[in-house]
Amino acid sequence: MKSRSLLRSSASRRVLRPVADLIDKRIERQVRSTVARAQLENEELKRDIQLLRQHQFTFDLLVGPRARGISRVVVPGALDRLQAEVAKLGGGDREAAERNVAAAFRLLVALESLGVGRIAGGTMNICGKLGTIPLLDPPNDEILEIGTLYGMFSAGLIRMMERSGRSPSLTIVDPFAGVQLQPGTQQRNDPTGTPVDEHAVRTNLALAGQAGSAARIRQGFSEDPETRAAVSDRSYGVIIVDGDHSAEGVLADLQWAEEIAAPGAIVVLDDFGDPNWPGVKDAMDKHLAGETRFTYLGKAARSAFLRAS
Ligand SMILES: C[S@@+](CC[C@H](N)C(=O)[O-])C[C@H]1O[C@@H](n2cnc3c(N)ncnc32)[C@H](O)[C@@H]1O
């Protein structure tokens, strides 16, 4: 009690004033420098955020959904699942699966940047198809794509096969109706604004070099006898079924594939298990329940893979 009143005395105050002033000045200096540092950090953060936003904006122009209707941004969990599926289909080689899926992704972005139109479907599904087919080591290099839209997937497949040392030879069947034809859906212009025609397909195939330019293109419906007769002159090592997605359409394509698939051929059913296209799985289940040369190997994203005996 005594010492407290001593400190409060005017004499003590006088003596302690310079010390208190010194402490006050130090505190003030520290507060000022802390505030200045915080302001500087705040400015730096603002600049960093602005830069990140610009980068994000630029990156979105490359891979975002704008003007294409679908994003090419990769979600880590989905990529991991896809790599596991591709590795399983490819005999368990995870490293090869990761390499192929990454190469397929870069190819997808490159083709959609340089080509006209787009590749149909989700990013993981496209990378799964492109990455898996070479790993399944098809018995020959003849490839048939039923339903091509802009031919850009086939251009990518040519590149992926060539990366594995193969010499792909491509045949395409599509009605080229100016829009994407699909029974039971409304016909509308593509979000890319590019008409679905042979000219667009040729432009995209040219991006795949000599094999792309040499591709054989047959305009018509895959179920038409004239179309079939025109391209049934060989046994195919790979058949992509991606035309009419109704159960009847897919069944008809599978029946045709039985006749033109080389022994050991790979048949890919696109949009398998997609709730928007239940006919694909229904047709596959029905077809495999009957007499067939095909065995179900497995799936990657939304594509099923079959092998012919
Ligand atoms: C889903 S898109 C193909 C996408 C392409 N394979 C890709 O990966 O980008 C379906 C295509 O099949 C075509 N098509 C519809 N019915 C067909 C049929 N009966 N025969 C062949 N193609 C058909 C459509 O006009 C369209 O171009």
The ligand as a Gaussian input file, in Angstrom:
#p B3LYP/6-31G(d) Opt

LIG

0 1
 C      -21.521000     -38.493000     -79.463000
 S      -21.222000     -37.995000     -81.086000
 C      -19.660000     -38.724000     -81.449000
 C      -18.568000     -38.131000     -80.711000
 C      -17.163000     -38.482000     -81.162000
 N      -16.963000     -39.898000     -81.255000
 C      -16.204000     -37.874000     -80.186000
 O      -15.616000     -38.630000     -79.370000
 O      -16.020000     -36.650000     -80.190000
 C      -22.301000     -39.016000     -82.001000
 C      -22.159000     -38.878000     -83.494000
 O      -22.801000     -39.984000     -84.103000
 C      -23.600000     -39.509000     -85.169000
 N      -24.661000     -40.501000     -85.420000
 C      -25.940000     -40.499000     -84.987000
 N      -26.581000     -41.575000     -85.465000
 C      -25.681000     -42.295000     -86.184000
 C      -25.745000     -43.515000     -86.912000
 N      -26.876000     -44.226000     -86.987000
 N      -24.629000     -43.939000     -87.552000
 C      -23.471000     -43.232000     -87.473000
 N      -23.347000     -42.079000     -86.790000
 C      -24.450000     -41.614000     -86.156000
 C      -24.067000     -38.152000     -84.694000
 O      -24.552000     -37.337000     -85.732000
 C      -22.783000     -37.631000     -84.053000
 O      -21.953000     -37.024000     -85.002000

